[in-house]
């Protein structure tokens, strides 16, 4: 059996989300993952990091900083950050799993239409 995709290489490439998927010839998924990462980084550098820093102190100016609002906003941004890191970990796992599936001759969706159809089929089995 000849292998087309190297699962370890796909996982290493996925340290930059989307590159492992592009390596596995799932270009649409790869570009979506890359776009999600760029959007998250823009959000985090623009808003998230500052809000998380405030979460540690809950405000420093007495009478001006409302610690309840700072806590609520900080928790919200913490949840967004945790969800992104879960996405990041699953991105790496996905790249390795898809490479193994390709090597085993299992068809994987490569176009946007195939991805949507696979999601629809998977959902129809659940319900």
N, C-alpha and C positions, 0 to 999 in steps of 0.2 A: 504494500500500500504506500503510495507516495503522498506526502503531505504538501498541501498548497500554502497553508497559513501556519505561522509559528505562534502558538498561543502566548508564549512568554514575551515575544516581540510585540504582539498586539497589546498586551497588558502594560509593557514599558512605555509604548507610544501613548497609551491612555493616561499617562501622568499629565499630559495636556489633553483634557477631555475632548473627544471627538477624533483624535488622530488614530486611535486603535480601530475605531469603526471605519474610518476612511481606508485604513490598511486592509480591513476585511471586506472592502468593496461595498460597504454600506454608506455611501457618500451622503445621502440625505440625512440619515441619522447622525453621522459625524458632524455635518454642518449645524444641525440643530443643537447637538451637545456643545459644540464650540461656541455657538451664539448664546446659549444659556450661561456658559462660563464667562463670556465677555460681559454680558448684562449683569451677572452677579458681581464681578469685579468692579464694574462701574458703580453699581449700587453700594457695594461695601466701602469703596474708597470715598465715595461722595457722601454717604449717609451712615451706613451701618457701623463703621469703626468708631465714629464719634458717639453714636448712641450707646454702643457697648461700653465705651470708656465711661460714659456718664452713669451707666448701670452700676459700676463699681463704687462710685462715691455717693450716688443718689442726690447729687447737687452739692455745690460748695458755697453758694451765696444765700445766706440766711434771709428769709423773707421774700426772696425772689425766685428761687428754685423750688418747684413743687415736686417733692420726692415721689408722690404717688404717680404723677404723670410720667416722671422719668422712669419709674419702675415698670409701668405698663409699656411705654415705648421700648425700653431696653429689653423686656421679655419678648416682645413682638420681634425685634431684630435678632435676638438670640435664636428664636424658633426658625426664622428664615435662614440663618447661618447654619444651624444644625441640619435643616432639610437639604441645604446645598451640599454639605459634607456627606450626607447619606447618598445623594445623587452622585457625588464624586466617586465614592467607594463602589457603587453599583455600576458606574461607567467602566471602571477597571475590570470588575468581574464580568460584565457583559462582553467586553472585547475578548477576553480569554475563552469564555463559553462559546461565543459565536465562531471563533477560530477552530475550536475543537469540533463543533457541529459541521463546519465546512469540510474539515479533514475526514469526518466520518460519513460524508456524502449526504448529510441531511440538508435539505433546502432551507435557506434563510432568506427573509425578505430583504431586497436590496433597493427597491424604488419606493417612493412615497406611497404610490398606489398599493404596492404589495404590503407595506407596513400597515396601512390603514385596514386592508383586508384581513391581515393576520390578527390585528387587534379586535376587529369585529368578530372573527371566527372564535377567538379565545373568549370573548365576552358572551357569545351565544352559548358556549358550553357551560359557562358558569350559571347563567340564568335559564 
